[in-house]
Amino acid sequence: MTEQPIPPQPGQVTAVILSGGRSQRMAGEDKGWVELNDEPFIEHTLKRLGRQTDNIMISANRSLDRYQQLGIKVVTDQHSDFPGPLAGMYAALTEMETDWLLTVPCDTPLFPNDLLQRFISELSENPNRIAVASDGKYLQPVFCLIHRSLADNLKNFLDSDGHKTGLWIRQQKPLEVVFADGDRQFININTLAELQDFIASQDNSHE
């Protein structure tokens, strides 16, 4: 019998920071340790996420000792060849001790401070759905709240060589949660040039 999710509560959510990619467009450097304003991305993400939950894991496949020195549980992909964010999500789903998983990437330093709160609110009457963020125009599939009962579904997708996060999320008929000012909140930094552009944009921002 399929497990029937109950509405998420703050104490029943584990958050995972997705930092397990190849970072090929960032000159191969482990993106979590690329510095923004003299502080690595992973630290920026931990601070922002720490305002929303104390239960945090990191998904990583490199620099493991360095990540572990942060004093936070680190999980690695169970699927080889860096298949992308979904592999990190699956690893976290199998390692967490809570019912729900919140996912965020390490390269989006301005993601919403009320991300988890909004997801919980939206799922309170729809616990059978995935909550996924939207900026009003586009889905942001790496920002989502997933119930542990979807672990097998995700494993099957990965085992069949599925890698596209948005495709798997859309297959679950997600509940889209639109965030105001999402065009800025969901800026992600993939290259050194984008990093410099982001730093320059901060000079004109009150963020």
C-alpha positions in Angstrom: 0.0 0.0 0.0 1.3 3.4 -1.0 2.2 5.7 2.0 -0.3 8.5 2.3 1.6 11.8 3.2 0.3 13.9 6.0 0.7 17.7 5.7 4.3 18.9 6.3 5.3 20.5 9.6 8.5 22.4 10.2 9.9 19.7 12.4 9.3 17.1 9.8 11.4 18.7 7.1 15.1 18.0 6.2 16.7 20.5 3.9 19.4 19.5 1.4 21.8 21.9 -0.3 22.6 20.5 -3.8 26.3 20.9 -4.4 27.2 17.7 -6.2 27.6 18.8 -9.8 30.7 19.0 -12.0 30.7 22.8 -12.2 32.1 22.5 -15.7 31.1 26.1 -16.5 32.8 27.4 -13.4 36.2 26.3 -14.7 35.7 22.9 -12.9 36.0 24.4 -9.5 33.7 22.9 -6.8 30.9 25.5 -7.0 30.1 25.3 -3.3 33.5 26.8 -2.5 33.5 29.5 -5.1 33.6 32.8 -3.2 31.1 35.6 -3.3 32.1 38.7 -1.3 34.9 36.7 0.4 32.6 33.9 1.5 32.0 30.6 -0.3 28.6 29.9 -1.9 28.0 27.1 0.6 28.3 29.5 3.5 25.9 32.0 2.0 23.4 29.2 1.4 23.7 27.8 4.9 23.1 31.2 6.4 20.0 31.8 4.3 18.6 28.3 4.8 19.5 28.3 8.5 16.9 31.0 9.0 14.2 28.5 7.9 15.3 25.2 9.4 18.0 23.7 11.6 17.8 20.3 9.9 20.2 20.6 7.0 22.3 18.2 4.8 24.7 18.8 2.0 24.7 16.8 -1.2 28.3 16.7 -2.6 30.6 14.5 -4.6 33.9 16.3 -4.2 35.7 18.2 -1.4 34.0 15.8 1.1 36.4 16.5 3.9 35.9 20.2 3.5 32.2 20.0 3.6 32.2 17.7 6.6 34.3 20.2 8.5 31.2 22.4 8.4 29.7 20.0 11.0 26.7 19.1 8.7 25.8 15.6 7.4 27.1 15.1 3.8 25.5 12.7 1.4 26.9 11.5 -1.9 25.2 10.3 -5.1 24.3 6.7 -5.3 24.2 7.0 -9.1 27.5 7.4 -10.9 28.7 9.9 -13.5 27.2 13.0 -11.9 23.6 12.6 -13.2 22.6 16.0 -11.8 20.4 17.4 -9.0 18.0 14.5 -9.0 20.7 12.2 -7.8 21.4 14.5 -4.9 17.7 14.6 -4.1 17.4 10.9 -4.2 20.5 10.4 -1.9 19.0 12.8 0.6 15.5 11.1 0.5 17.2 7.8 1.4 19.3 9.3 4.2 16.9 11.7 5.9 15.0 10.8 9.0 12.0 13.1 8.4 9.0 12.8 6.1 9.7 15.7 3.9 12.7 17.0 1.9 13.3 20.6 1.0 15.8 21.1 -1.8 17.9 24.2 -2.7 21.0 24.6 -4.9 24.2 26.1 -3.6 24.5 28.7 -6.4 21.4 30.8 -5.9 22.4 33.2 -3.0 19.1 35.2 -2.9 16.5 32.4 -2.7 13.4 33.4 -0.7 13.7 33.6 3.0 10.1 32.3 3.3 10.6 29.4 0.9 9.9 26.6 3.4 7.1 28.5 5.1 5.3 29.1 1.8 5.7 25.5 0.7 4.3 24.2 4.0 1.4 26.5 3.8 0.6 25.5 0.2 0.8 21.8 0.9 -1.3 22.0 4.1 -4.4 21.0 2.1 -2.5 19.1 -0.7 0.0 16.8 1.0 -0.1 14.4 -2.0 1.6 17.0 -4.2 5.2 18.2 -4.6 5.5 21.9 -4.0 7.8 23.6 -6.5 8.9 27.3 -6.8 8.1 29.5 -9.7 9.2 33.1 -10.4 5.9 33.8 -12.1 7.2 32.9 -15.6 9.3 29.8 -15.1 9.4 26.8 -12.9 12.4 26.6 -10.6 12.5 22.8 -10.2 15.5 22.5 -7.9 13.5 24.4 -5.3 10.9 22.0 -4.1 9.4 20.1 -1.1 9.1 16.4 -1.6 7.6 13.6 0.5 9.8 10.6 1.2 7.2 8.3 -0.5 8.4 9.5 -3.9 11.9 8.0 -3.4 11.2 4.8 -5.4 9.5 6.8 -8.1 12.6 9.0 -8.4 15.0 6.0 -8.3 13.1 4.4 -11.2 13.4 7.6 -13.2 17.2 7.8 -12.5 17.6 4.1 -13.3 16.0 4.6 -16.7 18.6 7.3 -17.5 16.3 10.2 -16.6 18.3 13.2 -15.6 16.2 16.3 -16.3 14.9 17.7 -13.0 12.1 19.7 -14.5 10.8 16.6 -16.4 10.6 14.5 -13.3 9.0 17.3 -11.3 6.4 17.9 -13.9 5.6 14.2 -14.1 4.5 14.5 -10.4 1.9 17.2 -11.3 3.4 19.6 -8.8 1.8 22.5 -7.0 3.5 25.6 -8.3 4.2 28.2 -5.6 4.8 31.7 -7.1 7.2 34.0 -5.3 7.0 37.8 -5.8 10.2 39.4 -7.2 11.2 35.9 -8.3 13.2 37.1 -11.2 15.9 38.3 -8.7 15.4 35.7 -6.0 16.1 32.8 -8.3 19.3 34.2 -10.0 21.7 31.3 -10.2 25.4 31.7 -10.9 26.9 29.2 -13.3 30.0 30.9 -14.7 32.7 33.3 -13.4 31.3 36.0 -15.8 27.9 35.6 -14.2 29.5 35.8 -10.8 31.1 39.2 -11.7 27.8 40.4 -13.1 26.1 39.4 -9.9 28.6 41.3 -7.7 28.2 44.3 -9.9 24.4 44.2 -9.6 24.7 44.0 -5.8 26.1 47.5 -5.8 22.7 48.8 -7.0 20.6 46.6 -4.8 19.4 46.9 -1.2 19.3 43.1 -0.8 
